[in-house]
Amino acid sequence: MIKNKKELQELPANIKIGYSTYSFDFWPDTFASTEDAQGEFFSTLNKIGLKESSHNSIAGVNTLLHEILHGIVYQWSIEMGDKEEQTVNTLANGLTTVLVDNPWLISYIKKYV
């Protein structure tokens, strides 16, 4: 449900996590299953839903990392029980902070990956 493809073209149509490919689905602010959600990972639908309004922002980066971490937890069958959301949120926030505080890191990673 991409409204403005030019604005959202920075992201490809999908992302591969493990052996599965997950397509991105962009939502209006009121579409998430909970209105506080910035994104959702749908393992059985092979989709990652992202809120359109925060896409082009640091919050969008954080949300994308958050949902990718959910994908990693799912694909590698990491058992976290009721701690998954807290753990994923903490790791995504930490990674986002490291990337903001160290802008050179992305270039370094891109050079060697």
N, C-alpha and C positions, 0 to 999 in steps of 0.2 A: 504494500500500500504506500509506495513511494510517491510523494506529491511533486517534488522538484528534484528530478534526477541530477541536474547539473550541480545543485547545492550538495547533494549527498554522494556524488561520484568519487569522493576521496576513499570510500570503502568499496571493496569489490562486492560482487553479488553474494559471495559466500566465504566461509572459512573452513579449513580442514582441521579437525581435532581428532587425533587418533585415526581410526580407519573410516570415520564418517565425515561427511561434508554437511555443514549447517548453513542454510541461507539466512540472510538478514531480512528482517521484517520491521519496517519503520512505522510507528504508531503515533496518532495524535495523543495529546496528554491524557485524555480520559479513557483510553483503550485498554490499559494494563489491567490485569485481574485485580490488583489493588491499586488505588490511585496514587499511592506513595511509590510504587515500583517505577524505577527508571529503565528497567529491562527485565527480561525473563529468558531462561534457558528451557527449551522444550525438547527433551531427549527423544521422545517418540515421533515428533513431527519434524525432527532435524531442522529446527529453526532457533534463531536468537532474535527475540523482539527487543527493539530499542526505541526509546521515546524520541520523536523527531525534534522536539524543542531543545534538547540538550546535546544533540548529535555533534555539533561543531563547537565543542567546549571541552575544558578539562574534565567537567562532570561526565561528558560523553566518553572520554578516554577511560575514566575510572569505571564507568558502567560496562564498557566493552571488555576491559580486563576482568571485571567481576564475573561476567557471563562466560568468558573463556575459561576461567578457573572452575566454574560449575561444570563446564564441558570436560575438563581434565578429570575432575573428581568422578564424573559419570563414566567416562571412557576407560579409566584405569581402575574402576571399582574400588575407590578409596572409601572405606566405611568411616563415616563421621557421625552418624546418627543425627541428633538434634543440634550438633555443633557445626554442621556444614555452613549454614548461612553466616554465622559469626566468624568462622575461620576464613571463608572466602572473602567476606567484607573486609576483614582486617588485612589480609594479604593484598587485595586490590588497592586498598587505601595506602598501604605501605609502598607497593610498587609505583603507584601514581606519584606519591611524594618523592620517591627516589628519582623518578624521571623528571619531575619539575625542578628539583634541586640540583640536578646534574644533567643539563641539556646536552652535553657532549656524549652521553651514554648511548643515545639512539644511533648516532653516527658510528660509534665504535662497534656496536652490535651489528649494524648493517654491513660494515666492512668485512666482518668475519663470519657472517652467517650465509 
